Amino acid sequence: MTLLQVDAIDVHYGDFQALYALSLSLEEGETLAVIGANGAGKSTLMKAVAGLMIPTNGSVTFEGSDITKLPAHKRVPLGIALTPEGRRIFPSLTVEENLLVGGYARRKGPWSLEKVYEAFPLVADRKDRLGFNLSGGEQQAVAIGRALMSNPRVIMLDEVSLGLAPVVVQDIYAALPRIAAQGTTVLLVEQDVNHALGIADRVQCLLEGRTVLEGTATSLTRDQIASAYFGI
Ligand code: ATP
């Protein structure tokens, strides 16, 4: 079943157009990676799905309902969760308390504290630690766990590896297939092509606000991706 359909959206920041007739389709249970260089429009696309930017043209459909103009706070109860760049966990709460906050008003579904701890041993090991005592990577893992606690239909992950130590990035990437294994649909935004290809079923490459390449992760060649990514 198609869970999310973005159809030919234009998105503007004032006079500046960031997305041009951009489309995307996400099947239930799949992991799609949106890749592209700095400024390609990846975060803007996620914001349009989350309701933080409203397209000037085109539509966003979720489970068959048109949500193009629905405000962000009304999309969360539908099961659309965004883990933005830059994390933002509560510094004075423990890891476990941060997770429990994410589970407030949760939907029915597979995710619970136990399941998050199973998927992220890194988080389980630090459950009593206060937010401000966590490294950037640990905060990222907690932020993802917190989003999962709401039992989203789709979790959007924006640049999970940005600015993190490679060893933590490895831990986080090791956990992402466990998210899909629970049936949760994943929309991943990533600058790092290797990371994206390692876990995605499909890849969509953006350049200057347009889709320049898409296909299954196994069918695209490195050369195809490199040319699309850099616009060669
Ligand atoms: P990055 O990896 O750097 O986050 P991105 O692919 O996510 O890049 P976006 O952040 O979506 O790209 O930005 C797309 C374009 O929109 C860029 O040219 C950017 O400069 C512009 N842009 C993004 N946010 C704003 C804003 N708040 N106001 C004006 N222009 C913006």
Residues whose N, C-alpha, C, O or C-beta is under 5 A from the ligand:
A	BS01	ATP	Y13 A18 A37 N38 G39 A40 G41 K42 S43 T44
